[in-house]
């Protein structure tokens, strides 16, 4: 009923809108990413961090539309070798949406989590509409990008690699000369404090 009310304002729309809610298994999510009617993942988040849905879309060869800002750009750029010069350069493999950075809205602030001085990404409406049109008109080009980033993600962002990177970062923090203790024991102490 709520979805029908919202969509009633857009009588001229040319697309179908479905509302999926509730918990989905990994298999159900994969089926959704790989469904023949799903043509792209669109994220206009203010700040996504790593961006698990975006990662999963890349892992499943789904074209992605998103601002060129936040944690997910770590895996949506991949090295491409220039055939003429032989030089390698990181290239975006997603439909980049223009954006502006501005302070977080007052109603979204959450002390200790979303600080008042935080900056959020605000997607440019005209830019994301243009990207949607491009994907609609030239889906094969964006599907080709999705296949390339899929190979990059599967090779360079395995669970083992990410786990190892996390352990290295945590280890470097807790194994400094100032701590003088085993970092794992310190983590256990911190966890016990919050239980």
Backbone as CSV, one residue per row, in Angstrom:
resi,resn,N_x,N_y,N_z,CA_x,CA_y,CA_z,C_x,C_y,C_z
1,UNK,0.820,-1.193,0.000,0.000,0.000,0.000,0.869,1.264,0.000
2,UNK,1.896,1.287,0.867,2.779,2.448,0.938,3.497,2.669,-0.396
3,UNK,4.016,1.582,-0.975,4.705,1.690,-2.254,3.756,2.190,-3.344
4,UNK,2.522,1.692,-3.366,1.529,2.149,-4.350,1.270,3.640,-4.199
5,UNK,1.180,4.111,-2.962,0.948,5.543,-2.716,2.113,6.376,-3.223
6,UNK,3.334,5.925,-2.954,4.510,6.666,-3.414,4.590,6.701,-4.939
7,UNK,4.322,5.570,-5.573,4.434,5.489,-7.026,3.294,6.187,-7.747
8,UNK,2.186,6.411,-7.068,1.048,7.081,-7.711,1.406,8.498,-8.156
9,UNK,2.434,9.088,-7.555,2.891,10.424,-7.945,3.633,10.408,-9.286
10,UNK,4.039,9.221,-9.746,4.865,9.108,-10.947,4.148,8.279,-12.009
11,UNK,3.049,8.778,-12.475,2.231,8.046,-13.450,2.936,7.881,-14.801
12,UNK,3.890,8.748,-15.111,4.605,8.706,-16.389,5.814,7.773,-16.357
13,UNK,6.084,7.135,-15.246,7.292,6.302,-15.140,7.216,5.137,-16.126
14,UNK,8.396,4.698,-16.563,8.465,3.636,-17.559,9.081,2.363,-16.995
15,UNK,9.330,2.354,-15.699,9.949,1.163,-15.113,9.051,0.592,-14.020
16,UNK,9.261,-0.673,-13.743,8.556,-1.323,-12.650,9.377,-1.154,-11.386
17,UNK,8.708,-1.063,-10.263,9.379,-0.936,-8.977,8.884,-2.062,-8.082
18,UNK,9.848,-2.787,-7.510,9.520,-3.880,-6.602,10.098,-3.563,-5.233
19,UNK,9.405,-3.918,-4.197,9.890,-3.742,-2.835,10.198,-5.114,-2.254
20,UNK,11.458,-5.318,-1.912,11.884,-6.559,-1.263,12.241,-6.207,0.170
21,UNK,11.732,-6.959,1.105,12.054,-6.663,2.501,12.222,-7.960,3.275
22,UNK,12.850,-7.845,4.428,13.103,-9.017,5.245,14.516,-9.532,5.032
23,UNK,14.847,-10.588,5.726,16.178,-11.187,5.620,16.236,-12.096,4.402
24,UNK,17.362,-12.018,3.709,17.571,-12.881,2.549,18.848,-13.672,2.767
25,UNK,18.854,-14.911,2.329,20.053,-15.733,2.422,21.074,-15.263,1.388
26,UNK,22.300,-15.724,1.533,23.336,-15.403,0.543,22.926,-15.888,-0.845
27,UNK,22.328,-17.054,-0.888,21.890,-17.620,-2.177,20.794,-16.760,-2.809
28,UNK,19.864,-16.287,-1.996,18.793,-15.420,-2.522,19.364,-14.096,-3.027
29,UNK,20.344,-13.549,-2.308,20.962,-12.302,-2.755,21.704,-12.515,-4.080
30,UNK,22.422,-13.626,-4.182,23.137,-13.920,-5.424,22.163,-14.057,-6.589
31,UNK,21.045,-14.726,-6.354,20.015,-14.866,-7.388,19.504,-13.493,-7.821
32,UNK,19.344,-12.601,-6.874,18.882,-11.255,-7.187,19.915,-10.504,-8.023
33,UNK,21.187,-10.549,-7.614,22.242,-9.872,-8.372,22.357,-10.427,-9.796
34,UNK,22.089,-11.704,-9.965,22.284,-12.338,-11.262,21.000,-12.461,-12.085
35,UNK,19.895,-11.945,-11.583,18.617,-12.040,-12.293,18.699,-11.276,-13.620
36,UNK,18.149,-11.840,-14.657,18.249,-11.248,-15.997,17.590,-9.869,-16.093
37,UNK,16.624,-9.574,-15.236,15.962,-8.271,-15.281,16.690,-7.203,-14.471
38,UNK,17.642,-7.603,-13.655,18.420,-6.636,-12.874,19.609,-6.212,-13.715
39,UNK,19.657,-4.937,-14.079,20.655,-4.445,-15.022,21.807,-3.683,-14.374
40,UNK,21.625,-3.205,-13.132,22.688,-2.444,-12.471,22.354,-2.287,-10.997
41,UNK,23.390,-2.006,-10.219,23.202,-1.621,-8.818,23.442,-0.126,-8.743
42,UNK,22.513,0.585,-8.153,22.621,2.033,-8.029,22.766,2.368,-6.554
43,UNK,23.842,3.067,-6.218,24.054,3.501,-4.844,24.330,4.992,-4.841
44,UNK,23.486,5.710,-4.160,23.681,7.154,-4.014,23.853,7.488,-2.536
45,UNK,24.507,6.583,-1.825,24.715,6.743,-0.385,25.595,7.953,-0.100
46,UNK,25.397,8.525,1.065,26.196,9.686,1.495,27.640,9.301,1.819
47,UNK,27.824,8.102,2.318,29.146,7.611,2.688,29.001,6.138,3.008
48,UNK,29.581,5.296,2.218,29.274,3.873,2.291,30.340,3.054,3.001
49,UNK,31.533,3.564,3.189,32.591,2.716,3.723,32.964,1.677,2.684
50,UNK,33.195,0.452,3.123,33.582,-0.605,2.187,32.471,-0.860,1.180
51,UNK,31.234,-0.905,1.600,30.109,-1.061,0.680,29.858,-2.491,0.266
52,UNK,29.421,-3.334,1.205,29.207,-4.748,0.905,28.248,-4.980,-0.263
53,UNK,27.102,-4.293,-0.354,26.242,-4.521,-1.527,26.951,-4.179,-2.849
54,UNK,27.768,-3.145,-2.838,28.501,-2.769,-4.044,29.545,-3.836,-4.362
55,UNK,30.217,-4.332,-3.335,31.193,-5.407,-3.524,30.511,-6.647,-4.091
56,UNK,29.369,-7.009,-3.524,28.644,-8.189,-4.000,28.189,-8.014,-5.443
57,UNK,27.784,-6.808,-5.803,27.396,-6.536,-7.192,28.599,-6.722,-8.115
58,UNK,29.751,-6.187,-7.717,30.971,-6.353,-8.516,31.342,-7.828,-8.612
59,UNK,31.179,-8.543,-7.531,31.504,-9.977,-7.486,30.595,-10.785,-8.416
60,UNK,29.403,-10.240,-8.685,28.432,-10.928,-9.538,28.297,-10.299,-10.925
61,UNK,29.303,-9.514,-11.352,29.344,-8.894,-12.688,28.162,-7.985,-12.979
62,UNK,27.684,-7.282,-11.968,26.574,-6.358,-12.165,27.132,-4.943,-12.308
63,UNK,26.783,-4.226,-13.377,27.237,-2.843,-13.502,26.808,-2.010,-12.295
64,UNK,27.648,-1.023,-11.953,27.428,-0.223,-10.750,27.386,1.253,-11.113
65,UNK,26.414,1.956,-10.527,26.290,3.413,-10.644,26.473,3.958,-9.235
66,UNK,27.482,4.817,-9.044,27.750,5.343,-7.703,28.635,6.578,-7.795
67,UNK,28.588,7.435,-6.769,29.543,8.548,-6.726,30.971,8.006,-6.631
68,UNK,31.896,8.755,-7.143,33.306,8.376,-7.150,33.948,8.789,-5.824
69,UNK,33.327,8.351,-4.733,33.804,8.750,-3.401,33.335,7.746,-2.363
70,UNK,34.183,7.337,-1.540,33.928,6.513,-0.363,34.778,5.259,-0.430
71,UNK,34.589,4.370,0.511,35.454,3.209,0.654,35.433,2.249,-0.516
72,UNK,34.315,2.155,-1.217,34.197,1.181,-2.305,35.076,1.496,-3.508
73,UNK,35.573,2.726,-3.625,36.457,3.021,-4.758,37.753,2.224,-4.654
74,UNK,38.055,1.697,-3.447,39.243,0.852,-3.283,39.193,-0.372,-4.192
75,UNK,37.999,-0.896,-4.439,37.918,-2.096,-5.283,37.234,-1.857,-6.623
76,UNK,36.696,-0.669,-6.869,36.054,-0.397,-8.155,37.010,0.230,-9.174
77,UNK,38.234,0.484,-8.756,39.289,0.922,-9.662,40.242,-0.251,-9.842
78,UNK,40.689,-0.459,-11.045,41.642,-1.537,-11.319,42.695,-1.030,-12.303
79,UNK,43.902,-1.573,-12.229,44.950,-1.136,-13.153,44.662,-1.565,-14.596
80,UNK,44.886,-0.628,-15.506,44.708,-0.893,-16.937,45.975,-0.428,-17.645
81,UNK,46.502,-1.291,-18.488,47.732,-0.971,-19.213,47.401,-0.285,-20.526
82,UNK,48.031,0.859,-20.768,47.879,1.588,-22.013,48.639,0.843,-23.107
83,UNK,47.957,0.468,-24.170,48.574,-0.332,-25.232,49.677,0.425,-25.971
84,UNK,49.539,1.748,-26.079,50.533,2.539,-26.804,51.765,2.819,-25.958
85,UNK,51.558,3.279,-24.717,52.691,3.699,-23.884,53.225,2.584,-22.997
86,UNK,52.408,1.579,-22.748,52.819,0.497,-21.855,52.688,0.843,-20.381
87,UNK,52.251,2.074,-20.091,52.096,2.499,-18.698,50.773,1.980,-18.136
88,UNK,50.785,1.710,-16.843,49.589,1.221,-16.158,48.995,2.352,-15.325
89,UNK,47.675,2.459,-15.391,46.969,3.502,-14.647,45.698,2.897,-14.060
90,UNK,45.363,3.294,-12.838,44.110,2.834,-12.244,42.936,3.500,-12.944
91,UNK,41.953,2.700,-13.311,40.795,3.201,-14.049,39.516,2.755,-13.347
92,UNK,38.532,3.641,-13.330,37.230,3.318,-12.750,36.509,2.319,-13.644
93,UNK,35.887,1.321,-13.033,35.101,0.329,-13.760,33.655,0.368,-13.281
94,UNK,33.118,1.565,-13.193,31.732,1.781,-12.801,31.290,3.115,-13.370
95,UNK,29.988,3.353,-13.378,29.445,4.609,-13.889,29.534,5.654,-12.782
96,UNK,30.479,6.577,-12.932,30.752,7.563,-11.885,29.710,8.684,-11.903
97,UNK,29.168,8.945,-10.723,28.185,10.018,-10.532,28.902,11.212,-9.911
98,UNK,28.667,12.391,-10.460,29.238,13.605,-9.874,28.576,13.862,-8.522
99,UNK,29.291,14.562,-7.649,28.789,14.790,-6.296,29.428,16.047,-5.707
100,UNK,28.885,16.494,-4.600,29.505,17.539,-3.792,29.648,17.004,-2.380
101,UNK,30.654,17.483,-1.681,30.821,17.144,-0.274,30.298,18.311,0.551
102,UNK,29.461,18.009,1.508,28.908,19.032,2.389,28.703,18.412,3.770
103,UNK,28.516,19.289,4.726,28.362,18.821,6.100,27.112,17.962,6.256
104,UNK,27.220,17.005,7.135,26.120,16.094,7.431,24.918,16.885,7.954
105,UNK,23.710,16.441,7.603,22.512,17.131,8.055,22.371,17.000,9.574
106,UNK,21.794,18.010,10.181,21.644,18.031,11.638,20.835,16.833,12.137
107,UNK,19.764,16.490,11.429,18.892,15.396,11.883,19.544,14.015,11.760
108,UNK,20.665,13.922,11.043,21.348,12.639,10.881,22.528,12.476,11.841
109,UNK,22.853,13.506,12.576,24.008,13.443,13.472,23.754,12.478,14.619
110,UNK,24.825,11.772,14.957,24.755,10.762,16.011,26.092,10.809,16.734
111,UNK,26.103,11.411,17.900,27.331,11.662,18.632,28.161,10.393,18.780
112,UNK,29.419,10.490,18.398,30.326,9.364,18.468,30.316,8.490,17.225
113,UNK,29.319,8.648,16.365,29.223,7.833,15.149,29.196,8.730,13.920
114,UNK,28.204,9.577,13.811,28.083,10.534,12.706,28.234,11.934,13.299
115,UNK,29.469,12.377,13.391,29.811,13.627,14.054,29.319,14.850,13.259
116,UNK,29.080,15.934,13.968,28.580,17.172,13.357,29.541,17.724,12.301
117,UNK,30.833,17.499,12.474,31.799,18.035,11.511,32.100,17.059,10.369
118,UNK,31.348,15.962,10.285,31.532,14.996,9.201,31.049,15.573,7.878
119,UNK,31.691,15.129,6.812,31.281,15.528,5.476,30.604,14.347,4.807
120,UNK,29.504,14.620,4.126,28.777,13.591,3.397,28.799,13.902,1.918
121,UNK,28.646,12.859,1.139,28.597,12.952,-0.313,27.139,13.153,-0.733
122,UNK,26.884,14.166,-1.528,25.544,14.423,-2.056,25.611,14.282,-3.578
123,UNK,24.985,13.213,-4.085,25.020,12.930,-5.521,24.278,14.008,-6.303
124,UNK,24.835,14.347,-7.448,24.220,15.316,-8.346,23.107,14.616,-9.126
125,UNK,21.882,15.104,-8.981,20.723,14.449,-9.592,20.855,14.331,-11.116
126,UNK,21.289,15.392,-11.763,21.444,15.347,-13.215,22.482,14.313,-13.649
127,UNK,23.560,14.202,-12.876,24.617,13.258,-13.204,24.142,11.817,-13.087
128,UNK,23.423,11.493,-12.004,23.003,10.085,-11.904,21.907,9.759,-12.891
129,UNK,21.070,10.713,-13.252,20.078,10.448,-14.303,20.773,10.162,-15.634
130,UNK,21.846,10.923,-15.900,22.600,10.720,-17.138,23.245,9.330,-17.149
131,UNK,23.803,8.923,-16.018,24.432,7.595,-15.938,23.401,6.486,-16.143
132,UNK,22.218,6.653,-15.584,21.158,5.657,-15.772,20.789,5.540,-17.248
133,UNK,20.686,6.670,-17.934,20.379,6.653,-19.368,21.487,5.947,-20.146
134,UNK,22.746,6.237,-19.770,23.878,5.600,-20.458,23.835,4.083,-20.295
135,UNK,23.555,3.619,-19.093,23.488,2.168,-18.870,22.331,1.567,-19.654
136,UNK,21.222,2.270,-19.701,20.066,1.774,-20.458,20.387,1.671,-21.945
137,UNK,21.058,2.701,-22.484,21.325,2.745,-23.919,22.534,1.910,-24.336
138,UNK,23.519,1.765,-23.446,24.761,1.080,-23.806,25.141,0.070,-22.724
139,UNK,24.214,-0.808,-22.433,24.415,-1.770,-21.341,25.629,-2.668,-21.583
140,UNK,25.904,-3.008,-22.822,27.036,-3.899,-23.125,28.368,-3.302,-22.665
141,UNK,28.550,-1.998,-22.834,29.796,-1.346,-22.397,29.955,-1.454,-20.888
142,UNK,28.871,-1.208,-20.149,28.934,-1.266,-18.691,29.037,-2.712,-18.188
143,UNK,28.450,-3.626,-18.933,28.584,-5.047,-18.586,30.039,-5.479,-18.784
144,UNK,30.700,-4.964,-19.799,32.112,-5.265,-20.034,32.971,-4.751,-18.873
145,UNK,32.676,-3.534,-18.409,33.375,-2.994,-17.236,33.138,-3.891,-16.016
146,UNK,31.905,-4.342,-15.849,31.553,-5.188,-14.711,32.323,-6.511,-14.760
147,UNK,32.515,-7.057,-15.943,33.281,-8.306,-16.074,34.740,-8.084,-15.695
148,UNK,35.299,-6.943,-16.092,36.697,-6.649,-15.768,36.882,-6.452,-14.264
149,UNK,35.977,-5.703,-13.645,36.137,-5.460,-12.207,35.848,-6.738,-11.424
150,UNK,35.005,-7.601,-11.972,34.746,-8.891,-11.336,36.043,-9.697,-11.217
151,UNK,36.813,-9.753,-12.284,38.088,-10.488,-12.255,39.046,-9.878,-11.235
152,UNK,39.118,-8.558,-11.200,39.988,-7.836,-10.270,39.580,-8.125,-8.820
153,UNK,38.305,-8.040,-8.530,37.798,-8.273,-7.176,38.054,-9.710,-6.741
154,UNK,37.748,-10.649,-7.602,37.927,-12.067,-7.241,39.395,-12.425,-7.018
155,UNK,40.301,-11.733,-7.699,41.729,-12.016,-7.544,42.336,-11.285,-6.347
156,UNK,41.936,-10.043,-6.117,42.630,-9.183,-5.157,41.876,-8.885,-3.857
157,UNK,40.658,-9.344,-3.736,39.871,-9.038,-2.535,39.201,-10.293,-1.980
158,UNK,39.981,-11.362,-1.869,39.438,-12.586,-1.296,39.241,-12.400,0.205
159,UNK,38.434,-13.248,0.799,38.199,-13.182,2.243,39.518,-13.337,2.996
160,UNK,40.377,-14.226,2.544,41.656,-14.448,3.212,42.537,-13.203,3.148
161,UNK,42.569,-12.554,1.982,43.377,-11.336,1.840,42.850,-10.218,2.737
162,UNK,41.539,-10.041,2.775,40.953,-8.980,3.598,41.171,-9.261,5.080
163,UNK,41.036,-10.517,5.468,41.277,-10.904,6.851,42.735,-10.629,7.228
164,UNK,43.643,-10.987,6.338,45.064,-10.754,6.588,45.382,-9.273,6.732
165,UNK,44.796,-8.447,5.867,45.016,-6.996,5.953,44.491,-6.446,7.272
166,UNK,43.327,-6.915,7.679,42.742,-6.461,8.944,43.641,-6.853,10.114
167,UNK,44.103,-8.086,10.125,44.998,-8.550,11.196,46.287,-7.745,11.218
168,UNK,46.839,-7.437,10.046,48.075,-6.656,9.980,47.876,-5.265,10.579
169,UNK,46.752,-4.637,10.255,46.477,-3.294,10.774,46.297,-3.334,12.285
170,UNK,45.494,-4.273,12.756,45.263,-4.389,14.196,46.568,-4.734,14.907
171,UNK,47.308,-5.647,14.332,48.577,-6.064,14.926,49.550,-4.894,15.026
172,UNK,49.642,-4.090,13.971,50.578,-2.958,13.998,50.189,-1.942,15.056
173,UNK,48.911,-1.810,15.309,48.446,-0.868,16.326,48.763,-1.382,17.727
174,UNK,48.495,-2.644,17.984,48.649,-3.186,19.325,50.064,-3.691,19.623
175,UNK,50.872,-3.939,18.612,52.225,-4.429,18.846,53.263,-3.306,18.884
176,UNK,52.815,-2.078,19.070,53.767,-0.974,19.131,54.568,-1.073,20.430
177,UNK,55.699,-0.384,20.474,56.565,-0.447,21.653,55.852,0.066,22.901
178,UNK,54.924,1.015,22.723,54.231,1.592,23.875,53.339,0.577,24.584
179,UNK,52.755,-0.359,23.836,51.833,-1.296,24.477,52.583,-2.385,25.215
180,UNK,53.618,-2.925,24.612,54.435,-3.925,25.263,53.719,-5.227,25.580
181,UNK,52.486,-5.394,25.125,51.719,-6.613,25.394,51.276,-7.245,24.087
182,UNK,50.878,-8.472,24.196,50.335,-9.181,23.051,49.019,-8.514,22.638
183,UNK,48.879,-8.169,21.347,47.691,-7.425,20.897,46.405,-8.210,21.057
184,UNK,46.452,-9.512,20.944,45.251,-10.309,21.093,44.705,-10.218,22.512
185,UNK,45.602,-10.237,23.505,45.164,-10.082,24.898,44.506,-8.725,25.115
186,UNK,45.040,-7.699,24.473,44.461,-6.359,24.624,43.073,-6.286,23.998
187,UNK,42.897,-6.938,22.857,41.570,-6.950,22.227,40.581,-7.658,23.141
188,UNK,40.982,-8.769,23.726,40.102,-9.496,24.641,39.703,-8.631,25.824
189,UNK,40.639,-7.825,26.340,40.344,-6.923,27.454,39.303,-5.879,27.041
190,UNK,39.476,-5.324,25.850,38.531,-4.321,25.354,37.133,-4.932,25.189
191,UNK,37.076,-6.136,24.630,35.792,-6.813,24.438,35.119,-7.063,25.788
192,UNK,35.895,-7.497,26.779,35.335,-7.770,28.105,34.767,-6.516,28.753
193,UNK,35.409,-5.353,28.487,34.911,-4.091,29.036,33.505,-3.769,28.535
194,UNK,33.212,-4.142,27.308,31.922,-3.800,26.695,30.863,-4.870,26.870
195,UNK,31.185,-5.946,27.563,30.175,-7.008,27.756,29.341,-6.748,28.985
